[in-house]
Structure formats: C-alpha cells, structure tokens
Amino acid sequence: MMKIAQVCHRYYPNVGGVERHVQEISKRLAEKFDVEVISADRSRDRPQIEEIDGIKVTRFRSVSPNNAYFIAPQISSYIKKSDFDIVHAHNYHALPALFASFGSKNKKFVFNPHYHGVGSTPFRDLLNKPYKIVGSTIFNRSNKIICDSNYEKNLVEKNFGFKDNIEIIPSGVDLKSIRSVKPFELDEKFMLYLGRLDKYKNIQCAIKAMKYLPEDFHFYIGGKGENFSELKSMIGKLDLDSRVKLLGFVPEEDKYRWMKTCDVFVNLSGVEAFGITVLEALASGAPAIVNAEGGLSEFAEKFGGVRSVQPEKISAKVLAQEIERSIEKTINDDLNGYDWRSIIKKIEGVYKNL
C-alpha cells in the first residue's frame, strides 16, 4: 500500500483554507492509502501523535510569531527517517513545506504552494522578498507542483519561472453534503461572510456598504480573527448593531445551513489563491460577490453566479449597488467538476504517475 505524508503548518481542529484542503484530501485518500498528516501546531492541549478520522496525525512544536511561519526544522529529520513513498507538502507561506522538501531526498515530493503572491500584512509582504531566495528551493525539489487555479499557476510561473512541472487541481466541495442540509427558518434577507476576520479580508468594506442597503437587509459574519474587536467597534459607530451580527465561530454542521439561507455570499479578500467558501456558497444556491483582484476573480470569469468588484477602490454606496445586483442572480452553474470525488481522482493520478 502506498504510504503518503501530508505536510501542513496547521491541521484540524484548526481552521483555514489550507487546513481544510489538507483535511478533505487526507480523509478521502486514507480510504485507499496509508496516510499520515504532519503539522507544526502542537500545543499544550494537543498530543504529539493522535488519530483523527482514522488518520495518524503527528504534530511538532514550532516557533510561530503572530501565528505565522511555523518554524519546525524537526519535520525534516522526521521525514528523512520515514518510509513514505510520497511527501505532499502544502503552503509556500509557512515553513513546514520547506523543511519537508529538505527531508524528502530519495522520496517523491509533491508541492501545493497555495501561493497568492503577497503577504497578508505589509510586514509579511516585506519578508516575502528575502524568503523567495530560500522558498524557491521547494519548487526546485518538487517532482510535481499542484496549483489551485490558473491565477496561482500564472503567479508561480511569473515569480519563480516554473512552467513545465505544474498541474492545476483545485480544492473541492462536498456536493452531496451541501445538497442534503436544510436552510434555517429566518424570515429576513441577509448577506453572509464565513472565514477568518483579518483586515485583508475587507469585511469592513461590506459593513460600510450596509448603510446604503435597505433597512430590513442584514449582514451575518461568521468566524474568528485578529480584526474581531475592530469590526465590532465599526458596527457600533455606524449604528448597525441591529443589522450586522458577529456570529463568532460557526460549527461545521451549521455552515452549509447558513449558506443555504443567505441571499448573497461575500468574500472580498484580495489575498487568495483560491476560495473554497465561494464554491460552497454557489453549491448552496447563493450568488457570490468577490474581489476582482487575486484568485477569487477567476470565479467571476467561470461562473454566472459570481460578481467581482474592487472593494478598496469603489465607494460604499457603489459596493451596495453591486451587492443588490448580485442578489438578483440565478444560480445554474455546474459544479460537478469540483466535487471532492473528482478532485481526489486527479490527485491519485499525480501520485501514481510519479
């Protein structure tokens, strides 16, 4: 049986786009192969080794200032001593993938950069420039590079010069689960955001637009992050407490119900290689409005149910008008090619070809 390592900076129960991607592919690959997840997020309340969904999860302690970088060089020696057939590392923007590449000599190495070109803060963006010299090593050591989108592929080609060793395999959605859930019984129209509450997500732009939307229209914001207090303060200053609600962390079992109930889903982040929540919203029957800059813009090109805007370059009033136009969209996009069953077959194909 093929033995596969999935290497990431954090893993479930931590949440995020990369964390979710690794969890979804790992539990499906484990139905056929011997899969181990290796992460750098060990804390006081997590053991070094545990089993989740039948998968062995090995966590290492790391130096992670401001919950970033996840410096854990011990990953390299752990992989070097192992008998993995395939080492599949994720996330250029954290260091576990680099350490995994060092430890993967004499092993087949697959790299999912989830690369969006810039840091999520000005300081991290500054660090990206010297890191590029070291980070390019990960691409050089890769037997195969998997990009989530054409947007990411073009960025990798432009910034690192790699063209011939790239395959595009996006993240997927669980269409069966989404279609089986029932919406909440809420007698109101509302916009929805689910994800991290960080400044680069541009949630503040959507909040400001609420001043120009009908008074019976609401905005529900689900998630946690460093921008929570600032968003809460903004809601109060704009006198929107009765119309804009911070839900906090939304459990997985409720996520699709919220999406099925909302009238429009919004993700205005300009720092994304891919946006799985946008696909999930479409699968739930909700139109979506996204940032015209970054990886999310590709959805607007592919799907009639997605509208793109430049939230930092237009007024709150114009954004409100765009939101109202999005609500009127009818969803009839075919998402079967994004079902996890299709995605896993493509990943298996990469492994077997190596």
BATILO-600838 format. One record per residue (C-alpha): residue in one letter; x, y, z. Coordinates in nm, 4 decimals. Layout:
residues N
<pt resn="A" x="X" y="Y" z="Z"/>
...
***
This chain:
residues 354
<pt resn="M" x="0.0000" y="0.0000" z="0.0000"/>
<pt resn="M" x="0.1309" y="0.3441" z="-0.0927"/>
<pt resn="K" x="0.2392" y="0.5435" z="0.2117"/>
<pt resn="I" x="0.1691" y="0.9167" z="0.1880"/>
<pt resn="A" x="0.2639" y="1.2111" z="0.4103"/>
<pt resn="Q" x="0.0556" y="1.5289" z="0.4006"/>
<pt resn="V" x="0.2611" y="1.8154" z="0.5462"/>
<pt resn="C" x="0.1000" y="2.1431" z="0.6542"/>
<pt resn="H" x="0.1529" y="2.4246" z="0.9029"/>
<pt resn="R" x="-0.1706" y="2.3555" z="1.0962"/>
<pt resn="Y" x="-0.4323" y="2.0829" z="1.0919"/>
<pt resn="Y" x="-0.7833" y="2.0205" z="1.2224"/>
<pt resn="P" x="-0.9309" y="2.1290" z="1.4630"/>
<pt resn="N" x="-0.7537" y="2.4475" z="1.3492"/>
<pt resn="V" x="-0.9497" y="2.6089" z="1.0687"/>
<pt resn="G" x="-0.8475" y="2.7850" z="0.7485"/>
<pt resn="G" x="-0.8343" y="2.7291" z="0.3751"/>
<pt resn="V" x="-0.5159" y="2.5189" z="0.3690"/>
<pt resn="E" x="-0.6135" y="2.3302" z="0.6841"/>
<pt resn="R" x="-0.9485" y="2.2414" z="0.5314"/>
<pt resn="H" x="-0.7953" y="2.1372" z="0.1996"/>
<pt resn="V" x="-0.5472" y="1.9011" z="0.3682"/>
<pt resn="Q" x="-0.8185" y="1.7525" z="0.5897"/>
<pt resn="E" x="-1.0526" y="1.6852" z="0.2990"/>
<pt resn="I" x="-0.7967" y="1.5176" z="0.0750"/>
<pt resn="S" x="-0.6377" y="1.3231" z="0.3623"/>
<pt resn="K" x="-0.9565" y="1.1565" z="0.4840"/>
<pt resn="R" x="-1.0501" y="1.0544" z="0.1288"/>
<pt resn="L" x="-0.7026" y="0.9302" z="0.0356"/>
<pt resn="A" x="-0.6991" y="0.7275" z="0.3591"/>
<pt resn="E" x="-0.9751" y="0.5094" z="0.2148"/>
<pt resn="K" x="-0.7159" y="0.3582" z="-0.0238"/>
<pt resn="F" x="-0.3717" y="0.4503" z="0.1082"/>
<pt resn="D" x="-0.1720" y="0.4735" z="0.4303"/>
<pt resn="V" x="-0.1899" y="0.8476" z="0.5088"/>
<pt resn="E" x="-0.0153" y="1.0432" z="0.7838"/>
<pt resn="V" x="-0.0591" y="1.4162" z="0.8414"/>
<pt resn="I" x="0.2452" y="1.6049" z="0.9707"/>
<pt resn="S" x="0.1881" y="1.9542" z="1.1091"/>
<pt resn="A" x="0.3664" y="2.2201" z="1.3143"/>
<pt resn="D" x="0.0847" y="2.3194" z="1.5513"/>
<pt resn="R" x="0.1435" y="2.1164" z="1.8658"/>
<pt resn="S" x="0.0192" y="2.2993" z="2.1746"/>
<pt resn="R" x="-0.0476" y="2.2153" z="2.5388"/>
<pt resn="D" x="-0.3908" y="2.0762" z="2.4597"/>
<pt resn="R" x="-0.2826" y="1.8627" z="2.1602"/>
<pt resn="P" x="-0.0761" y="1.5424" z="2.1886"/>
<pt resn="Q" x="0.2177" y="1.4879" z="1.9558"/>
<pt resn="I" x="0.0500" y="1.1855" z="1.7990"/>
<pt resn="E" x="-0.3232" y="1.1266" z="1.7693"/>
<pt resn="E" x="-0.5745" y="0.9673" z="1.5353"/>
<pt resn="I" x="-0.8414" y="1.1759" z="1.3616"/>
<pt resn="D" x="-1.0868" y="1.0216" z="1.1141"/>
<pt resn="G" x="-0.8681" y="0.7103" z="1.1033"/>
<pt resn="I" x="-0.5611" y="0.9156" z="1.0074"/>
<pt resn="K" x="-0.2410" y="0.9346" z="1.2099"/>
<pt resn="V" x="-0.1658" y="1.2985" z="1.2887"/>
<pt resn="T" x="0.1853" y="1.3883" z="1.4071"/>
<pt resn="R" x="0.2287" y="1.7401" z="1.5437"/>
<pt resn="F" x="0.5535" y="1.9210" z="1.6163"/>
<pt resn="R" x="0.6059" y="2.2283" z="1.8290"/>
<pt resn="S" x="0.7063" y="2.5338" z="1.6302"/>
<pt resn="V" x="0.8122" y="2.8937" z="1.6670"/>
<pt resn="S" x="0.5162" y="3.0812" z="1.5196"/>
<pt resn="P" x="0.5195" y="3.4571" z="1.5963"/>
<pt resn="N" x="0.1735" y="3.6078" z="1.5477"/>
<pt resn="N" x="0.0538" y="3.2638" z="1.4428"/>
<pt resn="A" x="0.2699" y="3.2694" z="1.1295"/>
<pt resn="Y" x="0.5691" y="3.0932" z="0.9693"/>
<pt resn="F" x="0.5577" y="2.7826" z="1.1978"/>
<pt resn="I" x="0.9315" y="2.7207" z="1.2164"/>
<pt resn="A" x="0.9727" y="2.3480" z="1.2915"/>
<pt resn="P" x="1.3002" y="2.2115" z="1.1447"/>
<pt resn="Q" x="1.2445" y="1.8757" z="1.3176"/>
<pt resn="I" x="0.9970" y="1.7935" z="1.0401"/>
<pt resn="S" x="1.2922" y="1.7472" z="0.8064"/>
<pt resn="S" x="1.4633" y="1.4752" z="1.0117"/>
<pt resn="Y" x="1.1312" y="1.3022" z="1.0839"/>
<pt resn="I" x="1.0549" y="1.2672" z="0.7133"/>
<pt resn="K" x="1.4126" y="1.1706" z="0.6292"/>
<pt resn="K" x="1.3909" y="0.8739" z="0.8673"/>
<pt resn="S" x="1.0474" y="0.7665" z="0.7419"/>
<pt resn="D" x="0.9490" y="0.5238" z="0.4653"/>
<pt resn="F" x="0.6935" y="0.7461" z="0.2871"/>
<pt resn="D" x="0.6508" y="0.6856" z="-0.0841"/>
<pt resn="I" x="0.5031" y="1.0317" z="-0.1427"/>
<pt resn="V" x="0.5548" y="1.3507" z="0.0577"/>
<pt resn="H" x="0.2864" y="1.6068" z="-0.0303"/>
<pt resn="A" x="0.3622" y="1.9449" z="0.1271"/>
<pt resn="H" x="0.1294" y="2.2442" z="0.1432"/>
<pt resn="N" x="0.1600" y="2.6219" z="0.1759"/>
<pt resn="Y" x="0.4539" y="2.8248" z="0.0457"/>
<pt resn="H" x="0.3688" y="3.0957" z="0.3005"/>
<pt resn="A" x="0.4726" y="2.8827" z="0.6015"/>
<pt resn="L" x="0.7975" y="2.6942" z="0.6623"/>
<pt resn="P" x="0.6902" y="2.3288" z="0.7145"/>
<pt resn="A" x="0.6848" y="2.2797" z="0.3351"/>
<pt resn="L" x="1.0475" y="2.3957" z="0.3154"/>
<pt resn="F" x="1.1551" y="2.1553" z="0.5901"/>
<pt resn="A" x="0.9588" y="1.8753" z="0.4220"/>
<pt resn="S" x="1.1474" y="1.9386" z="0.0977"/>
<pt resn="F" x="1.4804" y="1.9079" z="0.2819"/>
<pt resn="G" x="1.3759" y="1.5722" z="0.4281"/>
<pt resn="S" x="1.2358" y="1.4265" z="0.1062"/>
<pt resn="K" x="1.5580" y="1.3202" z="-0.0637"/>
<pt resn="N" x="1.5028" y="0.9773" z="-0.2276"/>
<pt resn="K" x="1.1259" y="1.0276" z="-0.1926"/>
<pt resn="K" x="0.8734" y="1.1628" z="-0.4414"/>
<pt resn="F" x="0.7894" y="1.5191" z="-0.3421"/>
<pt resn="V" x="0.4649" y="1.6979" z="-0.4387"/>
<pt resn="F" x="0.4148" y="2.0645" z="-0.3566"/>
<pt resn="N" x="0.0841" y="2.2532" z="-0.3250"/>
<pt resn="P" x="0.2025" y="2.6139" z="-0.2753"/>
<pt resn="H" x="-0.1433" y="2.7725" z="-0.2271"/>
<pt resn="Y" x="0.0545" y="3.0753" z="-0.3392"/>
<pt resn="H" x="-0.1094" y="3.4178" z="-0.3551"/>
<pt resn="G" x="0.1971" y="3.6282" z="-0.4272"/>
<pt resn="V" x="0.1867" y="3.8708" z="-0.1346"/>
<pt resn="G" x="0.1831" y="3.8580" z="0.2433"/>
<pt resn="S" x="-0.1394" y="3.9124" z="0.4340"/>
<pt resn="T" x="0.0182" y="4.2144" z="0.6132"/>
<pt resn="P" x="0.2740" y="4.4754" z="0.4944"/>
<pt resn="F" x="0.5366" y="4.3244" z="0.7287"/>
<pt resn="R" x="0.4813" y="3.9710" z="0.5983"/>
<pt resn="D" x="0.4883" y="4.1043" z="0.2443"/>
<pt resn="L" x="0.8285" y="4.2591" z="0.3165"/>
<pt resn="L" x="0.9594" y="3.9261" z="0.4476"/>
<pt resn="N" x="0.8389" y="3.7531" z="0.1313"/>
<pt resn="K" x="1.1176" y="3.9134" z="-0.0741"/>
<pt resn="P" x="1.4215" y="3.7603" z="0.1028"/>
<pt resn="Y" x="1.2260" y="3.4390" z="0.1665"/>
<pt resn="K" x="1.1817" y="3.3952" z="-0.2089"/>
<pt resn="I" x="1.5507" y="3.3021" z="-0.2374"/>
<pt resn="V" x="1.5030" y="3.0152" z="0.0084"/>
<pt resn="G" x="1.1433" y="2.9374" z="-0.0865"/>
<pt resn="S" x="1.2350" y="2.8709" z="-0.4481"/>
<pt resn="T" x="1.4162" y="2.5619" z="-0.3154"/>
<pt resn="I" x="1.0786" y="2.3988" z="-0.2522"/>
<pt resn="F" x="0.9845" y="2.4353" z="-0.6189"/>
<pt resn="N" x="1.3251" y="2.3098" z="-0.7316"/>
<pt resn="R" x="1.2946" y="1.9936" z="-0.5233"/>
<pt resn="S" x="0.9383" y="1.9174" z="-0.6381"/>
<pt resn="N" x="0.8611" y="1.6250" z="-0.8673"/>
<pt resn="K" x="0.5213" y="1.7840" z="-0.9275"/>
<pt resn="I" x="0.3691" y="2.1234" z="-0.8401"/>
<pt resn="I" x="-0.0083" y="2.1393" z="-0.7937"/>
<pt resn="C" x="-0.1746" y="2.4789" z="-0.8236"/>
<pt resn="D" x="-0.5323" y="2.5528" z="-0.7166"/>
<pt resn="S" x="-0.6120" y="2.7810" z="-1.0109"/>
<pt resn="N" x="-0.4841" y="2.9355" z="-1.3334"/>
<pt resn="Y" x="-0.4310" y="3.2540" z="-1.1337"/>
<pt resn="E" x="-0.1930" y="3.0748" z="-0.8945"/>
<pt resn="K" x="-0.0178" y="2.8940" z="-1.1815"/>
<pt resn="N" x="0.0479" y="3.2243" z="-1.3568"/>
<pt resn="L" x="0.1892" y="3.3727" z="-1.0352"/>
<pt resn="V" x="0.4229" y="3.0760" z="-0.9872"/>
<pt resn="E" x="0.5417" y="3.0987" z="-1.3482"/>
<pt resn="K" x="0.5951" y="3.4742" z="-1.3196"/>
<pt resn="N" x="0.7702" y="3.4799" z="-0.9811"/>
<pt resn="F" x="0.9642" y="3.1511" z="-0.9886"/>
<pt resn="G" x="0.9950" y="3.0633" z="-1.3562"/>
<pt resn="F" x="0.8396" y="2.7169" z="-1.3326"/>
<pt resn="K" x="0.6174" y="2.6161" z="-1.6264"/>
<pt resn="D" x="0.6559" y="2.2510" z="-1.7240"/>
<pt resn="N" x="0.6036" y="2.0780" z="-1.3907"/>
<pt resn="I" x="0.2688" y="2.2295" z="-1.2899"/>
<pt resn="E" x="-0.0754" y="2.0704" z="-1.2811"/>
<pt resn="I" x="-0.3937" y="2.2581" z="-1.1886"/>
<pt resn="I" x="-0.6112" y="2.0725" z="-0.9382"/>
<pt resn="P" x="-0.8481" y="2.2978" z="-0.7411"/>
<pt resn="S" x="-0.9914" y="2.2457" z="-0.3969"/>
<pt resn="G" x="-1.3278" y="2.0741" z="-0.3961"/>
<pt resn="V" x="-1.6708" y="2.0804" z="-0.2380"/>
<pt resn="D" x="-1.8831" y="1.8069" z="-0.0852"/>
<pt resn="L" x="-2.1833" y="1.8435" z="-0.3135"/>
<pt resn="K" x="-2.3755" y="1.5574" z="-0.1516"/>
<pt resn="S" x="-2.3478" y="1.7044" z="0.1989"/>
<pt resn="I" x="-2.4355" y="2.0544" z="0.0820"/>
<pt resn="R" x="-2.7441" y="1.9408" z="-0.1051"/>
<pt resn="S" x="-2.8712" y="1.7337" z="0.1882"/>
<pt resn="V" x="-2.8863" y="2.0103" z="0.4510"/>
<pt resn="K" x="-3.1874" y="2.2285" z="0.5206"/>
<pt resn="P" x="-3.1757" y="2.6092" z="0.5492"/>
<pt resn="F" x="-3.2551" y="2.7955" z="0.8708"/>
<pt resn="E" x="-3.6072" y="2.9313" z="0.9094"/>
<pt resn="L" x="-3.5190" y="3.3012" z="0.9066"/>
<pt resn="D" x="-3.7733" y="3.5479" z="0.7758"/>
<pt resn="E" x="-3.5281" y="3.8114" z="0.6561"/>
<pt resn="K" x="-3.2916" y="3.8842" z="0.3707"/>
<pt resn="F" x="-2.9228" y="3.8856" z="0.4522"/>
<pt resn="M" x="-2.5666" y="3.8801" z="0.3256"/>
<pt resn="L" x="-2.3211" y="3.6239" z="0.4667"/>
<pt resn="Y" x="-1.9461" y="3.6018" z="0.5219"/>
<pt resn="L" x="-1.7736" y="3.2951" z="0.6700"/>
<pt resn="G" x="-1.3989" y="3.2885" z="0.7246"/>
<pt resn="R" x="-1.1166" y="3.4490" z="0.9171"/>
<pt resn="L" x="-1.1709" y="3.8005" z="1.0488"/>
<pt resn="D" x="-0.8479" y="3.9601" z="0.9292"/>
<pt resn="K" x="-0.8119" y="4.3059" z="0.7800"/>
<pt resn="Y" x="-0.7068" y="4.1858" z="0.4344"/>
<pt resn="K" x="-1.0428" y="4.0074" z="0.4035"/>
<pt resn="N" x="-1.2022" y="4.3535" z="0.3537"/>
<pt resn="I" x="-1.5079" y="4.2731" z="0.5659"/>
<pt resn="Q" x="-1.5036" y="4.6379" z="0.6762"/>
<pt resn="C" x="-1.5906" y="4.7401" z="0.3186"/>
<pt resn="A" x="-1.9050" y="4.5251" z="0.3237"/>
<pt resn="I" x="-2.0046" y="4.6643" z="0.6642"/>
<pt resn="K" x="-1.9793" y="5.0233" z="0.5375"/>
<pt resn="A" x="-2.1958" y="4.9301" z="0.2366"/>
<pt resn="M" x="-2.4767" y="4.8262" z="0.4737"/>
<pt resn="K" x="-2.5539" y="5.1976" z="0.5332"/>
<pt resn="Y" x="-2.6772" y="5.2125" z="0.1728"/>
<pt resn="L" x="-2.8758" y="4.8880" z="0.1680"/>
<pt resn="P" x="-3.2424" y="4.8546" z="0.2729"/>
<pt resn="E" x="-3.3039" y="4.8756" z="0.6474"/>
<pt resn="D" x="-3.4582" y="4.5273" z="0.6539"/>
<pt resn="F" x="-3.1439" y="4.3762" z="0.4979"/>
<pt resn="H" x="-2.8940" y="4.2140" z="0.7372"/>
<pt resn="F" x="-2.5298" y="4.1014" z="0.7359"/>
<pt resn="Y" x="-2.4150" y="3.7930" z="0.9302"/>
<pt resn="I" x="-2.0399" y="3.7498" z="0.9801"/>
<pt resn="G" x="-1.9100" y="3.4113" z="1.0971"/>
<pt resn="G" x="-1.5536" y="3.3441" z="1.2065"/>
<pt resn="K" x="-1.2731" y="3.4471" z="1.4387"/>
<pt resn="G" x="-0.9597" y="3.6539" z="1.3868"/>
<pt resn="E" x="-0.7443" y="3.9458" z="1.4920"/>
<pt resn="N" x="-0.9854" y="4.2021" z="1.3437"/>
<pt resn="F" x="-1.2864" y="4.0989" z="1.5559"/>
<pt resn="S" x="-1.2720" y="4.3923" z="1.8011"/>
<pt resn="E" x="-1.2166" y="4.6488" z="1.5265"/>
<pt resn="L" x="-1.5146" y="4.5183" z="1.3286"/>
<pt resn="K" x="-1.7327" y="4.5211" z="1.6393"/>
<pt resn="S" x="-1.6348" y="4.8819" z="1.7092"/>
<pt resn="M" x="-1.7078" y="4.9831" z="1.3494"/>
<pt resn="I" x="-2.0532" y="4.8243" z="1.3643"/>
<pt resn="G" x="-2.1324" y="5.0282" z="1.6749"/>
<pt resn="K" x="-2.0004" y="5.3577" z="1.5338"/>
<pt resn="L" x="-2.2097" y="5.3142" z="1.2177"/>
<pt resn="D" x="-2.5181" y="5.2368" z="1.4308"/>
<pt resn="L" x="-2.5587" y="4.8981" z="1.2625"/>
<pt resn="D" x="-2.5841" y="4.6783" z="1.5733"/>
<pt resn="S" x="-2.9375" y="4.5662" z="1.4860"/>
<pt resn="R" x="-2.8466" y="4.4763" z="1.1254"/>
<pt resn="V" x="-2.4878" y="4.3432" z="1.1350"/>
<pt resn="K" x="-2.4171" y="4.0444" z="1.3604"/>
<pt resn="L" x="-2.0844" y="3.8843" z="1.4500"/>
<pt resn="L" x="-2.1620" y="3.5139" z="1.4911"/>
<pt resn="G" x="-1.8190" y="3.4051" z="1.6147"/>
<pt resn="F" x="-1.7051" y="3.0570" z="1.5227"/>
<pt resn="V" x="-1.9621" y="2.8728" z="1.3090"/>
<pt resn="P" x="-1.9628" y="2.4921" z="1.3610"/>
<pt resn="E" x="-1.9153" y="2.2799" z="1.0515"/>
<pt resn="E" x="-2.2652" y="2.1338" z="1.0828"/>
<pt resn="D" x="-2.4163" y="2.4848" z="1.0602"/>
<pt resn="K" x="-2.2002" y="2.6298" z="0.7831"/>
<pt resn="Y" x="-2.3968" y="2.4930" z="0.4882"/>
<pt resn="R" x="-2.7269" y="2.5821" z="0.6563"/>
<pt resn="W" x="-2.6178" y="2.9448" z="0.6745"/>
<pt resn="M" x="-2.5131" y="2.9348" z="0.3095"/>
<pt resn="K" x="-2.8430" y="2.7813" z="0.2033"/>
<pt resn="T" x="-3.0339" y="3.0517" z="0.3897"/>
<pt resn="C" x="-2.8450" y="3.3622" z="0.2778"/>
<pt resn="D" x="-2.9384" y="3.5792" z="-0.0202"/>
<pt resn="V" x="-2.5799" y="3.6591" z="-0.1178"/>
<pt resn="F" x="-2.2373" y="3.5399" z="-0.0021"/>
<pt resn="V" x="-1.9459" y="3.7829" z="0.0107"/>
<pt resn="N" x="-1.5683" y="3.7277" z="0.0082"/>
<pt resn="L" x="-1.3805" y="4.0482" z="-0.0704"/>
<pt resn="S" x="-1.0290" y="3.9257" z="0.0101"/>
<pt resn="G" x="-0.7645" y="4.0265" z="-0.2422"/>
<pt resn="V" x="-0.5051" y="3.7858" z="-0.0992"/>
<pt resn="E" x="-0.6268" y="3.4417" z="-0.2030"/>
<pt resn="A" x="-0.5019" y="3.1686" z="-0.4358"/>
<pt resn="F" x="-0.8433" y="3.0041" z="-0.4195"/>
<pt resn="G" x="-1.1667" y="3.0448" z="-0.2221"/>
<pt resn="I" x="-1.3442" y="2.7238" z="-0.1324"/>
<pt resn="T" x="-1.6237" y="2.9049" z="0.0537"/>
<pt resn="V" x="-1.7288" y="3.0756" z="-0.2700"/>
<pt resn="L" x="-1.7739" y="2.7367" z="-0.4378"/>
<pt resn="E" x="-1.9670" y="2.6092" z="-0.1346"/>
<pt resn="A" x="-2.1961" y="2.9108" z="-0.1490"/>
<pt resn="L" x="-2.2669" y="2.8510" z="-0.5183"/>
<pt resn="A" x="-2.3371" y="2.4842" z="-0.4476"/>
<pt resn="S" x="-2.5806" y="2.6014" z="-0.1785"/>
<pt resn="G" x="-2.7641" y="2.8138" z="-0.4335"/>
<pt resn="A" x="-2.6336" y="3.1518" z="-0.3160"/>
<pt resn="P" x="-2.4876" y="3.4110" z="-0.5547"/>
<pt resn="A" x="-2.1488" y="3.5470" z="-0.4513"/>
<pt resn="I" x="-1.9635" y="3.8752" z="-0.4756"/>
<pt resn="V" x="-1.5814" y="3.8611" z="-0.4719"/>
<pt resn="N" x="-1.2727" y="4.0757" z="-0.5086"/>
<pt resn="A" x="-1.1732" y="4.1449" z="-0.8702"/>
<pt resn="E" x="-0.8075" y="4.1251" z="-0.7662"/>
<pt resn="G" x="-0.6472" y="3.7960" z="-0.6654"/>
<pt resn="G" x="-0.7502" y="3.4365" z="-0.7129"/>
<pt resn="L" x="-1.1184" y="3.4887" z="-0.6385"/>
<pt resn="S" x="-1.1599" y="3.6872" z="-0.9597"/>
<pt resn="E" x="-1.1328" y="3.3613" z="-1.1552"/>
<pt resn="F" x="-1.4702" y="3.2522" z="-1.0175"/>
<pt resn="A" x="-1.6360" y="3.5558" z="-1.1731"/>
<pt resn="E" x="-1.4881" y="3.4564" z="-1.5092"/>
<pt resn="K" x="-1.6104" y="3.0956" z="-1.4809"/>
<pt resn="F" x="-1.9471" y="3.1197" z="-1.3068"/>
<pt resn="G" x="-2.2507" y="3.3310" z="-1.3838"/>
<pt resn="G" x="-2.3462" y="3.3336" z="-1.0167"/>
<pt resn="V" x="-2.0354" y="3.5305" z="-0.9143"/>
<pt resn="R" x="-1.9848" y="3.9053" z="-0.9472"/>
<pt resn="S" x="-1.6470" y="4.0759" z="-0.8949"/>
<pt resn="V" x="-1.5748" y="4.4229" z="-0.7536"/>
<pt resn="Q" x="-1.2777" y="4.6278" z="-0.6343"/>
<pt resn="P" x="-1.3877" y="4.6995" z="-0.2754"/>
<pt resn="E" x="-1.0955" y="4.9264" z="-0.1855"/>
<pt resn="K" x="-1.1329" y="5.1388" z="-0.4997"/>
<pt resn="I" x="-1.5090" y="5.1996" z="-0.5048"/>
<pt resn="S" x="-1.7324" y="5.3852" z="-0.2613"/>
<pt resn="A" x="-1.9505" y="5.2085" z="-0.0058"/>
<pt resn="K" x="-2.2552" y="5.3283" z="-0.1991"/>
<pt resn="V" x="-2.1343" y="5.1720" z="-0.5252"/>
<pt resn="L" x="-2.0482" y="4.8479" z="-0.3433"/>
<pt resn="A" x="-2.4027" y="4.8424" z="-0.2029"/>
<pt resn="Q" x="-2.5399" y="4.8718" z="-0.5559"/>
<pt resn="E" x="-2.3208" y="4.5817" z="-0.6693"/>
<pt resn="I" x="-2.4451" y="4.3717" z="-0.3774"/>
<pt resn="E" x="-2.8064" y="4.4393" z="-0.4743"/>
<pt resn="R" x="-2.7335" y="4.3371" z="-0.8337"/>
<pt resn="S" x="-2.5724" y="4.0138" z="-0.7100"/>
<pt resn="I" x="-2.8824" y="3.9193" z="-0.5099"/>
<pt resn="E" x="-3.0808" y="3.9125" z="-0.8326"/>
<pt resn="K" x="-2.8571" y="3.6474" z="-0.9913"/>
<pt resn="T" x="-2.9941" y="3.2979" z="-1.0568"/>
<pt resn="I" x="-2.7569" y="3.0094" z="-0.9844"/>
<pt resn="N" x="-2.7379" y="2.7434" z="-1.2542"/>
<pt resn="D" x="-2.3626" y="2.6746" z="-1.2592"/>
<pt resn="D" x="-2.2386" y="2.3161" z="-1.2980"/>
<pt resn="L" x="-2.0018" y="2.2331" z="-1.0095"/>
<pt resn="N" x="-1.9661" y="1.8573" z="-1.0641"/>
<pt resn="G" x="-1.6044" y="1.9008" z="-1.1718"/>
<pt resn="Y" x="-1.5310" y="2.0449" z="-0.8267"/>
<pt resn="D" x="-1.6802" y="1.7577" z="-0.6295"/>
<pt resn="W" x="-1.4184" y="1.6043" z="-0.3985"/>
<pt resn="R" x="-1.4571" y="1.2666" z="-0.5723"/>
<pt resn="S" x="-1.3326" y="1.4197" z="-0.8979"/>
<pt resn="I" x="-1.0522" y="1.6092" z="-0.7242"/>
<pt resn="I" x="-0.9222" y="1.3014" z="-0.5408"/>
<pt resn="K" x="-0.9025" y="1.1030" z="-0.8662"/>
<pt resn="K" x="-0.6786" y="1.3730" z="-1.0120"/>
<pt resn="I" x="-0.4506" y="1.3749" z="-0.7053"/>
<pt resn="E" x="-0.4280" y="0.9959" z="-0.7123"/>
<pt resn="G" x="-0.3300" y="1.0225" z="-1.0786"/>
<pt resn="V" x="-0.0405" y="1.2551" z="-0.9867"/>
<pt resn="Y" x="0.0845" y="1.0126" z="-0.7207"/>
<pt resn="K" x="0.0636" y="0.7065" z="-0.9472"/>
<pt resn="N" x="0.2383" y="0.8827" z="-1.2368"/>
<pt resn="L" x="0.5304" y="0.9567" z="-1.0046"/>
***
